[in-house]
Amino acid sequence: MEWETIQYYFYAGLLIFFSLRVIFKFIQVDKPLKKIKFWIIWGLSTIILGTAILVFLSIYFINIVFPSTNDKQPDLKKTPTIVSYPENTMVYNPTNAIWLYSFDTLLKDFKPIKLRNINSDTLTPKKIEDIINENWPKVQIKYLSTSIDTIFLSIPHSEVLTQQMGTSGAEQFMVSTTYTFTELKGIKYVAYDFEFGDHANPGVYCRSSWTTK
């Protein structure tokens, strides 16, 4: 409760107290009062008492219907928070990463995040292979070939990806790797070759593979 509200209650209580005291005092007077004087004092006392009660009830009603906004948290502008996957802490190294796939707390959904801009003219499949292998030291990829708009990759030892990283960790790898390779000019698809597992499957993926679930 606010200090101002406590003061209002205090003053209203004083008004009620003194109003009742005046009324009771004149009721207990031995000598009969003159009619006019009695009704004047009685009327003033009633007005004061009624005002005090009205103020008291108004303050009480306002505090019930419209509670103090000071008790609420300030309405801060919401900003998205990107949450990384905890299961990736042992297998993911963000050094030199171009794309990341993480949970956006504002959108309440997963989304790809571009960590840095890069000139596509300076990129080659080999450079991206090195970046991905640096990002994911326990999930090493191997560049095989390029055919028109598709790049072909293999993951010779895919057990960590398919069995140990969890669904969210495997998805983060697949999305970030696909988005990174499609930074190459003319590349729209990434074909993965590895053994099927619980959390990831081989196949051909593109950026739109994760835009609609």
C-alpha positions in Angstrom: 0.0 0.0 0.0 1.3 3.5 -0.9 2.2 6.0 1.9 -0.3 8.5 0.4 -3.1 6.0 0.7 -2.2 5.4 4.4 -2.4 9.1 5.0 -5.8 9.3 3.4 -7.1 6.6 5.6 -5.6 8.3 8.6 -7.2 11.7 7.9 -10.6 10.1 7.0 -10.4 8.2 10.3 -9.7 11.4 12.2 -12.7 13.1 10.6 -15.0 10.2 11.5 -13.6 10.1 15.1 -14.1 13.9 15.7 -17.5 13.9 14.1 -18.7 11.1 16.3 -17.2 12.8 19.3 -19.1 16.1 18.6 -22.4 14.3 18.0 -22.1 12.3 21.2 -21.0 15.3 23.2 -24.2 17.2 22.3 -26.3 14.2 22.9 -25.0 13.9 26.5 -25.5 17.7 27.3 -27.7 18.1 30.4 -29.1 21.4 29.5 -31.5 21.4 26.6 -30.1 23.2 23.6 -32.1 25.8 21.7 -33.8 24.2 18.8 -32.0 26.2 16.1 -28.6 25.9 17.6 -29.1 22.1 18.0 -30.1 21.5 14.4 -27.2 23.7 13.1 -24.6 21.8 15.1 -26.3 18.5 14.3 -26.4 19.3 10.5 -22.8 20.4 10.4 -21.7 17.2 12.3 -23.7 15.0 10.0 -22.1 16.7 6.9 -18.6 16.3 8.3 -19.3 12.7 9.3 -20.9 11.9 5.9 -18.0 13.5 4.1 -15.5 11.5 6.1 -17.3 8.3 5.5 -17.6 9.1 1.8 -13.9 9.8 1.5 -13.0 6.6 3.4 -15.2 4.5 1.1 -13.9 6.2 -2.0 -10.3 5.5 -1.1 -11.2 1.9 -0.3 -13.1 1.4 -3.5 -10.3 3.0 -5.7 -7.7 0.8 -4.1 -9.8 -2.3 -4.7 -10.8 -1.6 -8.3 -7.6 0.2 -9.4 -4.7 -1.3 -7.5 -1.5 0.7 -7.3 0.6 0.5 -10.5 3.8 0.9 -8.5 3.5 -2.7 -7.5 3.7 -3.8 -11.1 6.8 -4.4 -13.0 7.7 -1.5 -15.4 6.5 -2.1 -18.9 9.8 -2.5 -20.6 10.1 -2.8 -24.4 10.5 -6.4 -25.2 13.6 -7.5 -27.0 14.2 -10.9 -28.3 16.6 -13.2 -26.5 18.4 -15.9 -28.3 18.8 -19.1 -26.4 21.4 -21.6 -27.4 21.0 -25.3 -27.0 22.6 -26.6 -23.8 23.2 -30.0 -25.2 25.5 -28.5 -27.8 28.0 -27.0 -25.3 30.4 -29.9 -25.8 30.2 -30.1 -29.6 29.6 -26.6 -30.8 32.3 -23.9 -31.2 30.8 -20.6 -32.6 34.2 -19.3 -33.7 33.9 -17.9 -37.3 30.3 -19.2 -37.5 28.2 -17.5 -40.2 24.8 -18.9 -39.2 23.2 -20.1 -36.0 19.9 -21.7 -35.4 18.5 -20.9 -31.9 15.3 -20.2 -29.9 14.0 -16.7 -30.0 12.1 -16.0 -26.7 10.1 -13.1 -28.2 8.8 -15.1 -31.2 8.7 -18.3 -29.1 10.1 -20.3 -32.0 13.3 -21.4 -33.5 14.9 -19.2 -36.2 18.1 -19.0 -38.1 20.3 -16.1 -37.1 23.0 -14.7 -39.3 26.0 -13.9 -37.1 28.1 -12.0 -39.6 28.1 -10.8 -43.1 30.5 -12.2 -45.6 31.4 -11.5 -49.2 30.1 -14.5 -51.2 32.8 -13.9 -53.8 35.4 -14.9 -51.2 33.7 -18.2 -50.3 34.5 -21.6 -51.7 33.1 -25.1 -50.7 36.4 -25.9 -49.0 36.4 -22.7 -47.0 32.9 -23.4 -45.8 33.8 -27.0 -45.0 36.6 -25.7 -42.8 34.3 -23.3 -41.0 31.7 -26.0 -40.4 34.3 -28.4 -39.1 35.6 -25.8 -36.8 32.2 -25.0 -35.5 31.3 -28.7 -35.0 34.6 -30.5 -34.1 32.7 -33.7 -33.3 30.6 -33.7 -36.4 33.1 -33.5 -39.3 31.7 -33.1 -42.8 33.4 -33.8 -46.1 32.7 -31.8 -49.3 32.2 -34.2 -52.3 31.0 -32.3 -55.3 28.8 -29.6 -56.8 26.1 -30.1 -59.4 24.4 -27.0 -60.8 22.5 -25.6 -57.7 23.2 -28.5 -55.3 26.3 -29.2 -53.2 27.0 -32.8 -52.0 28.4 -33.5 -48.5 29.1 -36.6 -46.5 29.5 -37.2 -42.8 31.6 -40.4 -42.4 31.2 -40.6 -38.6 27.7 -39.3 -37.9 27.0 -41.0 -34.5 27.4 -37.8 -32.5 24.9 -36.0 -34.9 22.3 -38.7 -35.1 22.5 -40.3 -31.6 24.2 -38.0 -29.1 23.2 -34.3 -29.7 19.5 -34.6 -29.2 16.8 -33.5 -31.7 17.4 -29.8 -31.1 21.2 -30.1 -31.4 21.0 -32.1 -34.6 18.6 -29.6 -36.0 20.9 -26.7 -35.2 23.7 -28.4 -37.0 21.6 -29.2 -40.1 20.1 -25.7 -40.3 23.3 -23.8 -39.7 25.2 -26.0 -42.1 22.6 -25.7 -44.9 22.3 -21.9 -44.5 26.1 -21.5 -44.5 26.6 -23.6 -47.7 23.8 -21.8 -49.5 25.8 -18.6 -49.0 27.7 -19.9 -52.0 26.7 -18.3 -55.3 24.2 -20.4 -57.2 23.8 -23.0 -54.4 20.2 -23.6 -53.3 20.3 -27.2 -52.0 22.6 -29.2 -49.8 22.6 -33.0 -50.2 23.7 -34.9 -47.0 25.0 -38.5 -47.1 25.2 -40.2 -43.7 23.6 -43.1 -41.8 20.1 -42.7 -40.6 19.7 -42.0 -36.9 17.2 -41.0 -34.2 17.8 -37.3 -34.5 18.8 -36.6 -38.1 18.3 -38.1 -41.5 20.2 -37.8 -44.7 18.6 -36.1 -47.7 18.5 -32.9 -49.7 17.7 -29.8 -47.8 17.3 -26.1 -48.6 16.6 -23.0 -46.5 12.9 -23.4 -46.8 13.1 -26.9 -45.3 12.7 -25.2 -41.9 10.5 -22.2 -42.6 7.3 -24.3 -42.5 7.0 -27.1 -39.9 
